[in-house]
Amino acid sequence: MISVRRILVVLGVAFTAYLAARGLWWTAPVNNPTVVIVTLCLYLFTTWLCIWWDPGPAHGPRGPGALPVWACVLALANAVIVPSAIAVGVGAASRTAGFATWYLGGIGALMTIVMVRRRPWVAWAGIVALAIASMAWLGIVSALALGLVGSAVWVAVAQVLMLSMDRAASDTARLAQLQRAASAWQAAQTVRQRERRVQVQRALAVAGPVLSRTVAAGGRLSDEDRAEARLAEGSLRDELRGARLLDDEVRAELERARRRGAHVTMLDEGGLEHLDDAALAVVRGELAETLREAQSERLFIRTSPHASVAVTVVGRSGAGQALSDEDAVDLWREIEHPAQD
């Protein structure tokens, strides 16, 4: 499959090869062809190395990775050596010819590649070295007219594009994070709505018959109806205050305790959020067993923030009314957190 990166790589290789080929299109004699050819080979080796070198995994969302330091040093060496070597190799009479000034665009292309490979300071240092060398051999006006300005513009445009790409990648990542957060929030709201619907349906199932009889009787309830109303009220309080502790078995034991005359208070004060369904089932089973054996007149069931205790069940009987009245406490049970894999 042809990717954008592969197309850009091919274009980069083709363009730098074209610039180097201009250096071999001699329209006049050159003093030292060997120096020119070796310099062209050095340039192509360095440029293509900077294009192809990628020792790591696939490129990230922000584009190609940074060049290694040794490659940056080699690119800077080209910016320093190539202009002088070409100027010496072609001779003074041909220094402004097209085949002798190719390095103005060639080094500019190399520094553009270095910029794309996330070495901006190296790229601008190379442009400065190119400017100094070309002005020294060609003169300020000739260097500017023959391509030095264009090379600097290429590097500047590459830097702007990289900054824009980085900002776009950052915005995309932030948008993806916001989308994930919004999806999580929506999922949580859906779960809460489902839980509320279940609680409302259960409340209607518990309180609906009692309310219907109350309306039908015009508020004149028998003792049995009043007892059923108190049971319904207690069940609704349990659903609102301690839903995580409830299952069918616990609900049945709570109803049994209330029918024998016990006053039951249940509070979920946190501490069970990290338990999975299996662990909650173990806690509920122990709670149901504790309620089945309890004979206290008042039962207090509370979740515990303690690291090892999940639920505390306190039973009180007799005349004592204060929680600090130890003589009135006839049941104390701490249900520990079940071990989880």
Phi and psi in degrees as a GROMACS rama.xvg file:
@    title "Ramachandran Plot"
@    xaxis  label "Phi"
@    yaxis  label "Psi"
@TYPE xy
-83.387  122.041  ILE-2
-104.452  164.243  SER-3
-62.3403  -41.1921  VAL-4
-60.1365  -43.4817  ARG-5
-64.3887  -38.3181  ARG-6
-63.6343  -44.0229  ILE-7
-64.3669  -38.4326  LEU-8
-63.04  -45.202  VAL-9
-62.7217  -41.8269  VAL-10
-63.5174  -41.0991  LEU-11
-63.4149  -43.9292  GLY-12
-64.2039  -43.8923  VAL-13
-64.8192  -41.5152  ALA-14
-67.2465  -44.7061  PHE-15
-67.4293  -33.5315  THR-16
-65.3131  -37.9882  ALA-17
-63.6626  -43.7219  TYR-18
-62.7009  -41.2118  LEU-19
-68.4716  -36.1726  ALA-20
-63.3705  -29.8917  ALA-21
-60.6944  -31.8705  ARG-22
-70.5974  -16.49  GLY-23
-96.7968  -4.23532  LEU-24
-89.5966  75.5124  TRP-25
-79.3056  119.397  TRP-26
-101.059  3.04607  THR-27
-151.487  159.127  ALA-28
-63.1144  145.97  PRO-29
-115.769  148.72  VAL-30
-69.9529  -40.4262  ASN-31
-140.549  86.3059  ASN-32
-60.1256  -32.6658  PRO-33
-61.4671  -43.5717  THR-34
-61.8283  -41.7922  VAL-35
-64.0301  -45.7284  VAL-36
-66.3753  -43.458  ILE-37
-63.1936  -38.8697  VAL-38
-65.0946  -41.5603  THR-39
-61.5769  -41.5088  LEU-40
-64.9286  -40.8627  CYS-41
-61.6749  -43.2396  LEU-42
-63.1298  -48.265  TYR-43
-64.3356  -41.1285  LEU-44
-59.7784  -46.5915  PHE-45
-66.8604  -44.017  THR-46
-64.8251  -47.3022  THR-47
-69.3129  -32.1136  TRP-48
-62.6456  -43.607  LEU-49
-65.4156  -29.0026  CYS-50
-75.8054  -45.6033  ILE-51
-91.0322  -22.1119  TRP-52
-65.369  122.582  TRP-53
-159.652  82.5644  ASP-54
-72.4541  -19.4691  PRO-55
-85.2504  -168.775  GLY-56
-72.2909  -165.632  PRO-57
-60.3274  154.38  ALA-58
-61.0484  146.864  HIS-59
-82.8408  -175.702  GLY-60
-68.5963  -16.0588  PRO-61
-96.5906  14.5357  ARG-62
97.1524  -163.924  GLY-63
-64.0088  154.218  PRO-64
-81.4703  175.818  GLY-65
-75.3161  145.756  ALA-66
-68.0517  146.692  LEU-67
-67.3379  161.424  PRO-68
-62.0903  -41.538  VAL-69
-63.4709  -34.035  TRP-70
-68.7643  -36.1212  ALA-71
-64.0737  -41.3775  CYS-72
-62.5456  -41.3411  VAL-73
-64.7256  -39.6464  LEU-74
-65.1316  -42.2001  ALA-75
-64.9605  -37.6463  LEU-76
-61.17  -38.7258  ALA-77
-61.9101  -43.5104  ASN-78
-62.0382  -28.7047  ALA-79
-86.626  -42.6737  VAL-80
-83.7361  -44.4964  ILE-81
-58.3243  -49.4315  VAL-82
-58.2302  -43.9509  PRO-83
-70.0412  -40.0975  SER-84
-64.4969  -42.412  ALA-85
-65.6292  -42.4801  ILE-86
-61.6108  -40.0682  ALA-87
-72.0285  -40.0899  VAL-88
-67.2556  -38.3452  GLY-89
-84.1974  -22.1675  VAL-90
92.3078  162.954  GLY-91
-64.0246  -32.0139  ALA-92
-72.9325  -21.1338  ALA-93
-115.931  11.6384  SER-94
-65.9703  -24.5596  ARG-95
-99.7872  5.15012  THR-96
-72.1013  159.427  ALA-97
-60.9993  -38.4581  GLY-98
-73.5287  -11.9675  PHE-99
-100.997  -15.2511  ALA-100
-106.496  11.5471  THR-101
-58.929  -28.284  TRP-102
-65.3145  -21.4948  TYR-103
-61.5519  -44.8024  LEU-104
-79.2956  -33.6152  GLY-105
-64.9885  -47.9344  GLY-106
-68.5131  -34.5821  ILE-107
-60.5695  -42.2403  GLY-108
-64.4267  -41.0303  ALA-109
-61.9511  -43.6762  LEU-110
-69.7401  -28.9136  MET-111
-65.6059  -41.2065  THR-112
-62.7131  -42.1456  ILE-113
-61.9401  -39.0602  VAL-114
-63.3848  -44.4587  MET-115
-63.6364  -31.5094  VAL-116
-84.3282  21.1717  ARG-117
65.9328  43.596  ARG-118
-129.324  69.4234  ARG-119
-63.8987  -41.0054  PRO-120
-64.999  -37.7239  TRP-121
-65.9757  -40.9395  VAL-122
-62.5953  -45.987  ALA-123
-70.7783  -32.4313  TRP-124
-64.0561  -38.6821  ALA-125
-64.5877  -38.9392  GLY-126
-64.7841  -39.9536  ILE-127
-62.9967  -44.0017  VAL-128
-62.7846  -41.0736  ALA-129
-62.3019  -42.9984  LEU-130
-62.817  -43.6949  ALA-131
-64.0376  -47.5112  ILE-132
-66.5544  -44.7319  ALA-133
-67.4907  -39.9509  SER-134
-66.2374  -33.4348  MET-135
-67.5088  -37.6954  ALA-136
-90.4462  -32.0903  TRP-137
-107.56  -20.8486  LEU-138
97.2186  155.561  GLY-139
-63.9735  -48.8206  ILE-140
-65.1398  -45.1573  VAL-141
-64.4608  -41.8933  SER-142
-61.9373  -43.3743  ALA-143
-66.6645  -37.8738  LEU-144
-75.7707  -28.8883  ALA-145
-90.7867  -0.658245  LEU-146
140.467  -3.42089  GLY-147
-64.6276  -40.3027  LEU-148
-63.2244  -42.586  VAL-149
-62.0266  -38.8768  GLY-150
-63.5137  -43.1659  SER-151
-63.8238  -37.7975  ALA-152
-65.7122  -41.2823  VAL-153
-56.3734  -46.9812  TRP-154
-65.0886  -40.9912  VAL-155
-64.2052  -43.5656  ALA-156
-63.731  -40.1956  VAL-157
-61.74  -39.7288  ALA-158
-66.5481  -41.6809  GLN-159
-62.2966  -42.8689  VAL-160
-64.1267  -40.0599  LEU-161
-66.4549  -41.4646  MET-162
-63.2975  -41.0422  LEU-163
-65.3323  -39.7433  SER-164
-66.1634  -40.9072  MET-165
-63.0646  -42.1679  ASP-166
-65.7329  -40.5775  ARG-167
-63.9691  -40.6103  ALA-168
-64.5016  -40.248  ALA-169
-64.5275  -43.0641  SER-170
-64.4052  -38.1841  ASP-171
-64.9858  -43.1797  THR-172
-63.3468  -40.7314  ALA-173
-66.2773  -40.5441  ARG-174
-63.0665  -41.6154  LEU-175
-63.1455  -39.185  ALA-176
-64.2679  -42.5452  GLN-177
-64.7086  -38.0436  LEU-178
-64.9332  -40.2031  GLN-179
-65.2018  -41.8726  ARG-180
-63.7071  -41.0295  ALA-181
-65.0276  -39.5128  ALA-182
-65.0641  -41.456  SER-183
-63.9694  -41.4602  ALA-184
-63.7801  -43.0867  TRP-185
-63.9131  -40.1961  GLN-186
-64.8302  -40.7847  ALA-187
-64.299  -40.7612  ALA-188
-64.6859  -37.712  GLN-189
-63.7085  -41.6983  THR-190
-64.0558  -43.7717  VAL-191
-62.7832  -42.2203  ARG-192
-62.3664  -40.5959  GLN-193
-63.9163  -41.6356  ARG-194
-64.3782  -40.1181  GLU-195
-64.9185  -39.5752  ARG-196
-63.3611  -40.7192  ARG-197
-63.3937  -42.9719  VAL-198
-65.1058  -40.3272  GLN-199
-64.2917  -43.1293  VAL-200
-63.1463  -40.7147  GLN-201
-67.3593  -39.2077  ARG-202
-63.3149  -41.7312  ALA-203
-64.6138  -38.1261  LEU-204
-65.2067  -35.3692  ALA-205
-79.7748  -50.0302  VAL-206
-90.6197  -20.5569  ALA-207
-55.7538  -51.9827  GLY-208
-60.691  -40.1205  PRO-209
-64.3665  -43.7997  VAL-210
-64.9593  -38.6239  LEU-211
-62.7357  -44.0492  SER-212
-66.7642  -36.5074  ARG-213
-63.8795  -43.9286  THR-214
-65.6308  -42.6341  VAL-215
-64.1756  -34.3731  ALA-216
-88.5909  1.43032  ALA-217
65.3844  29.2356  GLY-218
86.2882  -3.45428  GLY-219
-93.1443  96.6742  ARG-220
-101.509  146.335  LEU-221
-79.1524  170.773  SER-222
-60.7463  -38.4619  ASP-223
-64.7355  -41.8873  GLU-224
-65.0428  -38.6133  ASP-225
-63.7921  -40.705  ARG-226
-63.1551  -41.8124  ALA-227
-64.6058  -36.2888  GLU-228
-65.4895  -41.2025  ALA-229
-64.9186  -37.947  ARG-230
-63.979  -41.5679  LEU-231
-63.9721  -42.1404  ALA-232
-62.1285  -45.1885  GLU-233
-61.7143  -39.6454  GLY-234
-64.556  -41.867  SER-235
-63.8469  -40.4268  LEU-236
-62.0659  -40.378  ARG-237
-61.4536  -43.1636  ASP-238
-63.7945  -35.3019  GLU-239
-81.6272  -35.3537  LEU-240
-98.6279  -21.3895  ARG-241
-148.072  46.9516  GLY-242
-61.9316  -32.2778  ALA-243
-69.2242  -19.5448  ARG-244
-89.9497  -4.36446  LEU-245
-99.6705  137.175  LEU-246
-142.71  -177.143  ASP-247
-59.7345  -39.3399  ASP-248
-67.8432  -43.7169  GLU-249
-65.2174  -42.0197  VAL-250
-60.3482  -41.4787  ARG-251
-64.3435  -39.9311  ALA-252
-70.2752  -36.6357  GLU-253
-63.9112  -42.8524  LEU-254
-63.7242  -40.7403  GLU-255
-61.96  -41.5931  ARG-256
-64.2582  -41.3133  ALA-257
-69.3344  -36.2245  ARG-258
-66.9295  -28.3264  ARG-259
-83.6224  0.522662  ARG-260
106.344  2.616  GLY-261
-76.8401  147.764  ALA-262
-100.24  119.122  HIS-263
-113.942  131.272  VAL-264
-122.509  125.716  THR-265
-123.697  130.957  MET-266
-136.948  127.437  LEU-267
-98.9554  103.795  ASP-268
-104.578  22.3795  GLU-269
92.4032  168.495  GLY-270
110.359  -10.5107  GLY-271
-109.005  3.60434  LEU-272
-63.1872  -30.8686  GLU-273
-84.8865  -4.59568  HIS-274
-81.6537  137.669  LEU-275
-84.6093  -179.42  ASP-276
-62.1584  -38.6695  ASP-277
-65.2598  -43.2323  ALA-278
-66.6208  -40.0614  ALA-279
-62.6909  -36.947  LEU-280
-62.8411  -37.2412  ALA-281
-65.8166  -44.9271  VAL-282
-62.2961  -44.5576  VAL-283
-64.3968  -38.0355  ARG-284
-62.4318  -43.0602  GLY-285
-67.4462  -35.5734  GLU-286
-65.3458  -43.7226  LEU-287
-62.141  -40.4182  ALA-288
-64.3486  -40.2702  GLU-289
-63.4007  -44.1673  THR-290
-65.869  -33.3341  LEU-291
-65.4661  -34.1078  ARG-292
-90.6989  -12.0456  GLU-293
-73.9344  142.157  ALA-294
-126.787  13.7488  GLN-295
-71.8989  155.226  SER-296
-79.8676  -29.4937  GLU-297
-130.561  131.513  ARG-298
-121.689  129.794  LEU-299
-118.198  118.406  PHE-300
-118.556  119.329  ILE-301
-138.124  140.118  ARG-302
-72.0874  157.738  THR-303
-122.095  135.97  SER-304
-78.8062  -0.469552  PRO-305
-63.8176  148.446  HIS-306
-66.2216  -30.3589  ALA-307
-108.374  -15.5411  SER-308
-105.59  126.463  VAL-309
-90.2855  -46.8362  ALA-310
-140.369  140.442  VAL-311
-115.393  130.453  THR-312
-118.112  121.734  VAL-313
-119.197  130.899  VAL-314
-119.09  137.126  GLY-315
-130.571  143.612  ARG-316
-141.85  169.293  SER-317
89.4777  -163.475  GLY-318
-85.6811  -15.1773  ALA-319
-64.2583  140.48  GLY-320
-117.515  -25.4999  GLN-321
-84.7358  144.586  ALA-322
-64.9458  -24.775  LEU-323
-79.896  -5.90041  SER-324
-78.277  94.0234  ASP-325
-64.894  -28.4497  GLU-326
-64.4575  -25.4474  ASP-327
-85.3687  -10.9708  ALA-328
-84.3465  114.833  VAL-329
-115.264  1.42869  ASP-330
-146.02  128.493  LEU-331
-141.737  114.868  TRP-332
-135.546  126.643  ARG-333
-110.947  117.774  GLU-334
-91.8  116.759  ILE-335
-79.6516  157.844  GLU-336
-64.298  129.902  HIS-337
-70.2479  148.375  PRO-338
-68.2551  133.609  ALA-339
-117.201  143.404  GLN-340
